[in-house]
Amino acid sequence: MTGNEGQHYRFSEAPIWELQRAYYEEQGLKAWNNDQVPQYITSNPMIATAYAEMVFGFLQDRAGQGHLSETVTVLELGAGAGRLAFHILKKLCEIIDYAGTPLPPFRYVMSDLPAKNISSWQQHPSLIPFVEQGILDFARFDAVQDTELYLVHAKLSIKPGDLQQPLLLVANYFFDSIPQELIYVDEGKIYECEVSVQYSEDVDLDNPSDVLGKIIPQYHYRRATSYEAETYPYHDVIALYQQKLEDSHILFPVVGLTCLERLARLSTEGFVLLTADKGDHRIENWEFAEPPMLIHHGSFSLTANYHAIQHTLEQKGAHSLFTAHHYKNLNIGCILMLEAPMSYTNTRLGYKRFIERFGPDDFFSMKEWMDQQLDTMGLQQILAFWRLGGYDAEWFIHSAEQISELLLGASDEEMLDLQRGIQFMWTGYYPMEQSYDLSLDAGLLLYEMDKFEEALVYLERSMHANAEEPLASVLYSMAICNYELGAEGAALEYARRALAVEPDNEVVLELITALSEE
């Protein structure tokens, strides 16, 4: 073993946080390629729709209160791959256009720490149209220390007191990934839980992800009476832990709370926090908590202490919304740190309808089960769940083979719904570097449905994306599509290209012979 075994760190100052920062700075958006860092659960169309509905409800509430002129800023913290922002903006624009009611203008600001991420967002083809509409901007924001925002495209600095509308914050997988304190509570006393780190000798010290994956934390305890003092900023919640908890390790979100305090100062009207994470808001779930495990996935994550955030903000007058039922994979909250928060009826209704009644955590639990049941499902069930998930590309990729097997018995109505769903999926697709080819699967299914003109569009996209190594099966399908559309010359050209890839392919040879004779 190696490492700084003899050196003890406050948990929030341990080397793991610098390694985390170095990992994201080095990787940029590559950190999310092929789900190396998980992003689907907090960035799919289902959760984006729920957030868009709550944002729309908030805009309705502000309009109803007569605040129609000033722009509402929606700030996403730790926007990462950018997929959540894309889905929220797409759905929010659809809702606003459909409703056609007077609302205050809004701008969505994606923020993160790595400069590479901002550069990649600026060039992403799915985000550029929103920038051109003037409703999307970007900002580099350090959650540990920054006190203002600088909008890249608007060339505008937002300083404390500048915003005349409440700030809307979106924070998914954010509070679990920024520095936290670690305290231990026992017999009414608070201990600082310090950490020393060890890792195996075969670790690659130049690779932050490898180091994070091989770290073995060791915990050390010392009395910390400073937390118990009445002058401690979060004394109320600490006193509650002293009273209610025994033998409990508590991740305490000092950085998260001070970050919210700094952001709150940007607006004269307060803020709303929409947040989703692996995190508990019920104090009983922190009782007898073991020391935290570093969950490694390229970077690492911990558990977010929503109880401390909720309790602290409620002491200042906030109204918090978390589900009455227990979460399984993702706890989603809405905290209204506003004057008269109960007057924001449409915002609260958005939470009740799209989180409390049936929300993204419920959807994800169902999807995990349905992924295992695909071979028993009919086309109607597959299509229904696809609609429920907002025509999600991941469900389509996973179910494409089963859909293909069911096409022979499909009705005309099911065929039309499938064709329509593919179009909806594609317009709502946020391309990232993944191991699958969505355009190929869509094109081949449309080809099997004899939708040759539509199939050709998707197959051409696939071929352009894989121009250096085109598949013979794709070229053959494109040849057939062209033939069925009356373009014999193009059909022959694609068939010959398919033969060049697979010279012994008898099916392609037969097609070339038939086309040559014609």
C-alpha positions as CSV (number, residue, x, y, z in Angstrom):
1,M,0.0,0.0,0.0
2,T,1.0,3.6,-0.6
3,G,-0.4,7.1,0.1
4,N,-0.3,9.7,2.8
5,E,-1.4,7.3,5.6
6,G,0.0,9.5,8.3
7,Q,-1.7,12.7,7.2
8,H,-5.2,13.3,8.4
9,Y,-7.5,15.7,6.4
10,R,-10.8,17.3,7.1
11,F,-13.1,15.4,4.8
12,S,-13.9,18.4,2.7
13,E,-10.1,19.0,2.2
14,A,-9.1,15.5,1.4
15,P,-7.2,14.8,-1.8
16,I,-10.2,13.1,-3.3
17,W,-11.8,16.4,-4.2
18,E,-8.7,17.7,-6.1
19,L,-8.6,14.4,-7.9
20,Q,-12.3,14.7,-8.8
21,R,-11.7,18.2,-10.1
22,A,-8.7,17.1,-12.1
23,Y,-10.7,14.2,-13.6
24,Y,-13.4,16.5,-14.9
25,E,-11.0,19.2,-16.1
26,E,-9.0,16.5,-18.0
27,Q,-11.9,14.6,-19.5
28,G,-14.4,17.4,-20.3
29,L,-17.6,15.9,-21.9
30,K,-15.7,12.6,-22.5
31,A,-16.4,11.8,-18.9
32,W,-20.0,10.9,-19.9
33,N,-19.1,8.9,-23.0
34,N,-20.8,5.5,-22.9
35,D,-22.1,6.3,-19.4
36,Q,-18.6,6.2,-17.8
37,V,-20.1,8.8,-15.4
38,P,-23.8,8.0,-15.1
39,Q,-26.1,10.6,-16.6
40,Y,-29.2,8.8,-17.9
41,I,-31.2,8.6,-14.6
42,T,-31.0,12.4,-14.1
43,S,-31.0,13.5,-17.7
44,N,-33.7,11.5,-19.5
45,P,-36.8,13.1,-21.2
46,M,-39.0,11.9,-18.3
47,I,-37.2,14.0,-15.6
48,A,-36.7,16.9,-18.0
49,T,-40.5,17.0,-18.7
50,A,-41.2,17.1,-14.9
51,Y,-38.7,20.0,-14.5
52,A,-40.1,21.8,-17.5
53,E,-43.6,21.5,-16.1
54,M,-42.5,23.0,-12.8
55,V,-40.5,25.8,-14.5
56,F,-43.6,26.5,-16.6
57,G,-45.7,26.6,-13.4
58,F,-43.3,29.0,-11.9
59,L,-43.5,31.3,-14.9
60,Q,-47.3,31.2,-14.6
61,D,-47.1,32.1,-11.0
62,R,-44.9,35.1,-11.6
63,A,-47.1,36.2,-14.5
64,G,-50.1,35.9,-12.2
65,Q,-48.4,38.1,-9.6
66,G,-47.8,40.8,-12.3
67,H,-44.1,40.2,-12.8
68,L,-44.0,40.0,-16.6
69,S,-41.3,42.3,-17.7
70,E,-38.1,41.0,-16.0
71,T,-36.3,37.9,-17.3
72,V,-36.3,34.7,-15.1
73,T,-32.9,33.1,-15.0
74,V,-32.8,29.3,-14.8
75,L,-29.3,28.2,-13.7
76,E,-28.3,24.6,-14.0
77,L,-25.4,23.7,-11.6
78,G,-23.0,21.0,-12.8
79,A,-24.7,20.8,-16.3
80,G,-22.2,18.1,-17.3
81,A,-22.9,16.5,-20.6
82,G,-25.7,19.0,-21.4
83,R,-28.4,16.4,-22.1
84,L,-30.7,17.6,-19.3
85,A,-30.6,21.2,-20.4
86,F,-31.4,20.2,-24.0
87,H,-34.5,18.1,-22.9
88,I,-35.7,20.8,-20.5
89,L,-35.5,23.5,-23.1
90,K,-37.1,21.5,-25.8
91,K,-40.1,20.5,-23.6
92,L,-40.4,23.9,-22.0
93,C,-40.6,25.6,-25.4
94,E,-43.2,23.1,-26.5
95,I,-45.4,23.8,-23.5
96,I,-45.0,27.6,-23.7
97,D,-45.9,27.5,-27.5
98,Y,-48.9,25.3,-26.8
99,A,-50.2,27.3,-23.9
100,G,-49.9,30.7,-25.7
101,T,-50.4,32.6,-22.4
102,P,-48.5,35.8,-21.4
103,L,-45.4,34.8,-19.4
104,P,-42.2,36.6,-18.3
105,P,-39.2,35.9,-20.6
106,F,-36.6,33.4,-19.4
107,R,-33.0,32.4,-20.1
108,Y,-31.5,29.1,-19.2
109,V,-27.8,29.1,-18.1
110,M,-25.8,26.0,-18.1
111,S,-22.9,26.1,-15.7
112,D,-20.0,23.9,-14.7
113,L,-16.4,24.2,-13.5
114,P,-14.4,22.6,-16.4
115,A,-13.8,25.1,-19.2
116,K,-13.7,22.2,-21.7
117,N,-17.4,21.6,-21.0
118,I,-18.4,25.1,-21.8
119,S,-16.4,25.0,-25.1
120,S,-18.1,21.7,-26.0
121,W,-21.6,23.1,-25.3
122,Q,-20.9,26.1,-27.5
123,Q,-20.2,23.8,-30.4
124,H,-23.0,21.2,-29.8
125,P,-25.4,21.2,-32.7
126,S,-28.4,20.4,-30.4
127,L,-27.7,23.5,-28.2
128,I,-26.8,26.1,-30.8
129,P,-30.4,26.7,-31.9
130,F,-31.4,27.7,-28.3
131,V,-28.4,30.0,-28.2
132,E,-29.5,31.6,-31.4
133,Q,-33.0,32.1,-30.0
134,G,-31.4,34.0,-27.1
135,I,-32.8,31.6,-24.4
136,L,-29.6,29.7,-23.6
137,D,-26.3,30.9,-22.3
138,F,-23.3,29.4,-20.5
139,A,-21.2,30.2,-17.4
140,R,-18.2,28.8,-15.6
141,F,-19.1,28.5,-12.0
142,D,-17.1,27.2,-9.0
143,A,-19.5,26.0,-6.4
144,V,-16.8,26.4,-3.7
145,Q,-16.2,30.1,-4.0
146,D,-17.8,32.0,-6.8
147,T,-20.1,34.9,-5.9
148,E,-21.3,36.0,-9.4
149,L,-22.0,34.6,-12.9
150,Y,-20.5,35.7,-16.1
151,L,-22.7,34.8,-19.1
152,V,-20.5,33.9,-22.1
153,H,-22.7,34.9,-25.0
154,A,-24.5,37.8,-23.4
155,K,-21.1,39.1,-22.1
156,L,-23.0,39.9,-18.9
157,S,-21.9,39.7,-15.3
158,I,-24.7,38.9,-12.8
159,K,-23.7,40.3,-9.4
160,P,-25.5,40.2,-6.1
161,G,-28.8,42.0,-6.3
162,D,-28.9,42.2,-10.1
163,L,-31.8,39.8,-10.6
164,Q,-35.3,41.2,-10.1
165,Q,-37.0,37.8,-10.5
166,P,-36.3,34.8,-8.2
167,L,-33.5,32.5,-9.4
168,L,-34.5,29.1,-10.5
169,L,-31.8,26.5,-9.7
170,V,-31.5,23.0,-11.2
171,A,-29.0,20.8,-9.4
172,N,-29.0,17.1,-10.4
173,Y,-26.1,14.9,-9.1
174,F,-24.6,18.1,-7.8
175,F,-24.7,18.1,-4.0
176,D,-23.3,14.5,-3.9
177,S,-20.2,15.5,-5.9
178,I,-19.0,18.7,-4.2
179,P,-16.9,18.8,-1.0
180,Q,-18.8,17.9,2.2
181,E,-17.8,17.7,5.8
182,L,-18.0,14.4,7.7
183,I,-19.1,14.4,11.3
184,Y,-19.9,11.6,13.7
185,V,-22.6,11.9,16.3
186,D,-22.8,9.8,19.4
187,E,-24.2,10.3,23.0
188,G,-25.0,13.9,22.2
189,K,-21.5,14.8,21.1
190,I,-20.1,15.8,17.7
191,Y,-16.8,14.5,16.4
192,E,-14.9,15.6,13.3
193,C,-14.4,12.5,11.2
194,E,-11.1,13.1,9.5
195,V,-9.7,10.9,6.7
196,S,-6.3,9.5,5.6
197,V,-5.9,7.9,2.3
198,Q,-4.2,4.7,1.0
199,Y,-4.2,3.1,-2.4
200,S,-2.5,0.1,-4.0
201,E,1.0,0.2,-5.3
202,D,-0.1,-0.5,-8.9
203,V,-2.1,2.7,-9.1
204,D,-1.4,5.1,-12.0
205,L,-0.7,8.4,-10.2
206,D,-1.0,10.3,-13.5
207,N,-4.6,9.0,-13.9
208,P,-7.1,10.7,-11.5
209,S,-9.8,8.2,-12.2
210,D,-7.5,5.2,-11.5
211,V,-6.4,6.8,-8.2
212,L,-10.0,7.5,-7.2
213,G,-10.9,3.9,-8.0
214,K,-8.1,2.5,-5.8
215,I,-8.3,4.8,-2.8
216,I,-9.0,3.2,0.5
217,P,-10.1,5.8,3.1
218,Q,-9.3,5.4,6.8
219,Y,-11.3,7.4,9.2
220,H,-10.2,9.1,12.4
221,Y,-12.3,10.8,15.1
222,R,-11.7,13.9,17.3
223,R,-14.0,15.9,19.4
224,A,-15.3,19.0,17.5
225,T,-17.1,21.3,19.9
226,S,-17.1,24.1,17.4
227,Y,-20.0,22.5,15.7
228,E,-21.9,22.5,19.0
229,A,-21.4,26.2,19.6
230,E,-24.5,28.5,19.3
231,T,-22.4,30.7,17.0
232,Y,-22.0,27.9,14.4
233,P,-24.0,29.0,11.3
234,Y,-25.9,25.7,11.2
235,H,-26.3,25.2,14.9
236,D,-30.0,24.3,14.7
237,V,-29.6,21.3,12.6
238,I,-26.5,20.2,14.5
239,A,-28.5,20.4,17.7
240,L,-31.2,18.3,16.2
241,Y,-28.6,15.6,15.3
242,Q,-27.3,15.7,18.8
243,Q,-30.8,15.1,20.1
244,K,-32.0,12.5,17.6
245,L,-29.1,10.5,16.3
246,E,-26.7,7.9,17.8
247,D,-23.6,6.3,16.4
248,S,-24.2,8.1,13.1
249,H,-21.8,9.3,10.4
250,I,-23.3,12.5,8.8
251,L,-22.1,14.0,5.5
252,F,-22.7,17.7,6.2
253,P,-23.1,19.9,3.2
254,V,-21.4,23.1,4.3
255,V,-20.2,23.8,0.8
256,G,-23.6,23.1,-0.7
257,L,-25.3,25.4,1.8
258,T,-22.9,28.3,1.4
259,C,-23.1,27.9,-2.4
260,L,-26.9,28.3,-2.1
261,E,-26.4,31.4,0.1
262,R,-24.1,33.0,-2.4
263,L,-26.5,32.3,-5.3
264,A,-29.4,33.6,-3.3
265,R,-27.7,37.0,-3.1
266,L,-27.9,37.3,-6.9
267,S,-31.6,37.9,-6.6
268,T,-33.7,40.3,-4.6
269,E,-36.6,37.8,-4.7
270,G,-35.2,34.5,-3.4
271,F,-34.8,31.2,-5.3
272,V,-36.4,27.9,-6.2
273,L,-34.3,24.7,-6.1
274,L,-35.1,21.7,-8.2
275,T,-32.8,18.9,-7.3
276,A,-32.4,15.2,-7.8
277,D,-29.7,12.9,-6.2
278,K,-29.0,9.9,-4.1
279,G,-29.8,11.7,-0.9
280,D,-32.0,11.5,2.2
281,H,-34.3,14.2,3.5
282,R,-35.6,12.0,6.4
283,I,-33.5,12.3,9.6
284,E,-34.2,8.7,10.5
285,N,-32.3,7.5,7.4
286,W,-29.1,9.0,8.8
287,E,-29.4,7.1,12.1
288,F,-26.6,4.6,12.7
289,A,-25.2,5.5,9.3
290,E,-21.9,3.9,8.5
291,P,-18.8,5.8,7.2
292,P,-19.4,6.8,3.6
293,M,-18.3,4.6,0.7
294,L,-16.8,6.3,-2.4
295,I,-19.0,5.2,-5.3
296,H,-16.5,5.1,-8.2
297,H,-17.6,5.7,-11.8
298,G,-14.7,7.4,-13.5
299,S,-15.1,10.1,-10.8
300,F,-16.9,9.3,-7.5
301,S,-20.0,10.3,-5.7
302,L,-21.4,10.2,-2.2
303,T,-24.9,10.6,-0.6
304,A,-26.4,14.1,-0.5
305,N,-27.7,15.3,2.9
306,Y,-31.1,16.8,1.8
307,H,-32.2,16.8,5.4
308,A,-29.6,19.4,6.4
309,I,-30.5,21.5,3.3
310,Q,-34.2,21.2,3.8
311,H,-34.1,22.0,7.6
312,T,-31.7,24.9,7.2
313,L,-33.8,26.6,4.5
314,E,-37.1,25.9,6.2
315,Q,-35.7,27.7,9.3
316,K,-35.4,30.7,7.0
317,G,-39.0,30.4,5.7
318,A,-38.7,28.1,2.8
319,H,-41.4,25.5,1.8
320,S,-40.0,22.1,0.8
321,L,-41.5,19.4,-1.4
322,F,-40.3,15.8,-1.2
323,T,-42.3,12.8,-2.0
324,A,-44.4,11.2,0.8
325,H,-43.4,7.8,-0.5
326,H,-39.8,6.6,-0.2
327,Y,-37.5,6.9,-3.1
328,K,-35.6,3.9,-4.6
329,N,-32.9,5.3,-6.9
330,L,-33.4,9.1,-7.0
331,N,-34.8,11.5,-4.5
332,I,-36.3,14.6,-6.1
333,G,-37.0,17.8,-4.2
334,C,-38.4,21.3,-4.9
335,I,-37.6,23.9,-2.3
336,L,-39.2,27.3,-2.6
337,M,-37.0,29.9,-0.8
338,L,-39.4,32.7,-1.6
339,E,-41.7,35.2,0.1
340,A,-45.1,33.6,0.6
341,P,-44.0,30.3,-1.0
342,M,-47.5,28.8,-0.7
343,S,-48.8,31.4,-3.2
344,Y,-46.8,29.6,-6.0
345,T,-49.7,27.3,-6.7
346,N,-48.7,26.3,-10.2
347,T,-45.2,25.4,-9.2
348,R,-46.4,23.2,-6.4
349,L,-49.0,21.6,-8.6
350,G,-46.2,20.8,-11.1
351,Y,-44.4,18.9,-8.4
352,K,-47.6,17.1,-7.3
353,R,-48.5,16.0,-10.8
354,F,-45.1,15.1,-12.2
355,I,-43.0,14.0,-9.2
356,E,-45.4,13.0,-6.3
357,R,-48.1,11.2,-8.3
358,F,-45.7,9.3,-10.6
359,G,-42.2,10.6,-11.1
360,P,-38.8,10.0,-12.6
361,D,-37.8,7.6,-9.8
362,D,-40.9,5.5,-10.4
363,F,-40.2,5.5,-14.1
364,F,-36.6,4.4,-13.6
365,S,-37.8,1.5,-11.4
366,M,-40.3,0.4,-14.0
367,K,-37.7,0.7,-16.8
368,E,-35.2,-1.5,-14.9
369,W,-38.0,-4.2,-14.7
370,M,-39.2,-3.7,-18.2
371,D,-35.6,-4.0,-19.6
372,Q,-35.8,-7.6,-18.3
373,Q,-39.3,-8.3,-19.6
374,L,-38.9,-7.2,-23.3
375,D,-39.1,-10.6,-24.8
376,T,-42.6,-11.1,-23.2
377,M,-43.9,-7.7,-24.3
378,G,-46.2,-6.9,-27.3
379,L,-45.8,-3.9,-29.6
380,Q,-48.6,-2.0,-27.8
381,Q,-46.9,-2.3,-24.5
382,I,-43.5,-1.3,-25.9
383,L,-45.1,1.7,-27.6
384,A,-47.0,2.8,-24.5
385,F,-43.9,2.8,-22.3
386,W,-42.0,4.6,-25.1
387,R,-44.6,7.4,-25.0
388,L,-44.5,7.5,-21.2
389,G,-40.8,8.0,-21.3
390,G,-41.0,10.9,-23.9
391,Y,-39.9,8.8,-26.8
392,D,-36.6,8.1,-25.1
393,A,-33.7,6.9,-27.4
394,E,-32.4,4.5,-24.8
395,W,-35.6,2.5,-24.6
396,F,-35.8,2.4,-28.4
397,I,-32.3,1.1,-28.7
398,H,-32.9,-1.6,-26.1
399,S,-36.2,-2.7,-27.6
400,A,-35.4,-2.4,-31.4
401,E,-34.7,-6.1,-31.8
402,Q,-38.0,-7.1,-30.1
403,I,-39.9,-4.5,-32.2
404,S,-38.4,-6.0,-35.3
405,E,-39.6,-9.5,-34.4
406,L,-43.1,-8.1,-33.7
407,L,-43.4,-6.2,-37.0
408,L,-44.9,-9.1,-39.0
409,G,-48.0,-9.1,-36.8
410,A,-48.3,-5.3,-36.4
411,S,-51.4,-3.5,-37.5
412,D,-51.3,-0.4,-39.8
413,E,-52.1,1.8,-36.7
414,E,-49.1,0.4,-34.8
415,M,-46.9,0.9,-37.8
416,L,-47.9,4.5,-38.1
417,D,-47.4,5.0,-34.3
418,L,-43.9,3.5,-34.6
419,Q,-43.0,5.7,-37.6
420,R,-44.3,8.8,-35.8
421,G,-42.4,7.8,-32.6
422,I,-39.2,7.5,-34.5
423,Q,-39.6,11.0,-35.8
424,F,-40.4,12.4,-32.3
425,M,-37.4,10.5,-30.9
426,W,-35.0,11.9,-33.5
427,T,-36.1,15.5,-33.0
428,G,-35.6,15.0,-29.2
429,Y,-32.3,13.2,-29.5
430,Y,-29.2,14.6,-27.9
431,P,-26.2,13.0,-29.6
432,M,-23.3,11.9,-27.4
433,E,-20.4,9.6,-28.1
434,Q,-22.0,6.2,-27.4
435,S,-21.5,2.6,-28.5
436,Y,-24.7,2.4,-30.4
437,D,-25.9,3.8,-33.7
438,L,-29.4,5.2,-33.3
439,S,-29.8,6.2,-36.9
440,L,-29.0,2.7,-38.1
441,D,-31.5,1.0,-35.8
442,A,-34.2,3.6,-36.9
443,G,-33.4,3.2,-40.5
444,L,-33.4,-0.6,-40.5
445,L,-36.8,-0.7,-38.7
446,L,-38.3,1.7,-41.2
447,Y,-36.8,-0.5,-44.0
448,E,-38.5,-3.6,-42.6
449,M,-41.7,-1.6,-42.5
450,D,-41.3,-0.8,-46.2
451,K,-41.0,2.9,-45.4
452,F,-38.2,3.2,-47.9
453,E,-38.1,7.0,-48.3
454,E,-37.9,7.5,-44.5
455,A,-35.5,4.6,-44.0
456,L,-33.1,6.1,-46.6
457,V,-32.8,9.3,-44.6
458,Y,-31.7,7.5,-41.4
459,L,-29.5,5.0,-43.3
460,E,-27.7,7.8,-45.0
461,R,-27.1,9.5,-41.6
462,S,-25.6,6.2,-40.3
463,M,-23.4,5.8,-43.4
464,H,-22.1,9.4,-43.0
465,A,-21.3,8.8,-39.4
466,N,-19.4,5.6,-40.3
467,A,-18.0,6.6,-43.6
468,E,-14.6,5.0,-43.1
469,E,-16.1,1.5,-42.4
470,P,-19.6,1.3,-43.9
471,L,-21.5,-1.9,-43.2
472,A,-22.5,-4.1,-46.2
473,S,-25.9,-4.6,-44.7
474,V,-26.5,-0.8,-44.6
475,L,-25.3,-0.3,-48.2
476,Y,-27.5,-3.2,-49.3
477,S,-30.5,-1.8,-47.5
478,M,-29.9,1.6,-49.1
479,A,-29.7,-0.1,-52.5
480,I,-33.1,-1.7,-52.0
481,C,-34.6,1.6,-50.8
482,N,-33.4,3.4,-53.9
483,Y,-34.7,0.6,-56.1
484,E,-38.1,0.7,-54.5
485,L,-38.1,4.5,-55.0
486,G,-37.3,4.1,-58.7
487,A,-33.6,5.2,-58.5
488,E,-32.0,2.2,-60.2
489,G,-28.7,3.9,-60.8
490,A,-28.2,4.8,-57.2
491,A,-29.4,1.3,-56.2
492,L,-26.7,-0.3,-58.4
493,E,-24.0,2.0,-57.0
494,Y,-24.9,1.1,-53.4
495,A,-25.0,-2.6,-54.3
496,R,-21.5,-2.4,-55.8
497,R,-20.2,-0.6,-52.7
498,A,-21.7,-3.4,-50.6
499,L,-20.0,-6.0,-52.7
500,A,-16.6,-4.2,-52.2
501,V,-17.1,-4.5,-48.5
502,E,-18.1,-8.2,-48.7
503,P,-17.0,-9.7,-52.0
504,D,-18.5,-13.1,-51.2
505,N,-22.0,-11.9,-50.3
506,E,-24.3,-13.9,-52.6
507,V,-27.4,-11.8,-51.8
508,V,-25.6,-8.6,-53.0
509,L,-24.3,-10.4,-56.1
510,E,-27.8,-11.5,-57.0
511,L,-29.1,-7.9,-56.6
512,I,-26.3,-6.5,-58.8
513,T,-27.1,-9.1,-61.4
514,A,-30.8,-8.3,-61.4
515,L,-30.1,-4.5,-61.5
516,S,-27.6,-4.9,-64.3
517,E,-30.1,-6.9,-66.4
518,E,-32.7,-4.2,-66.0
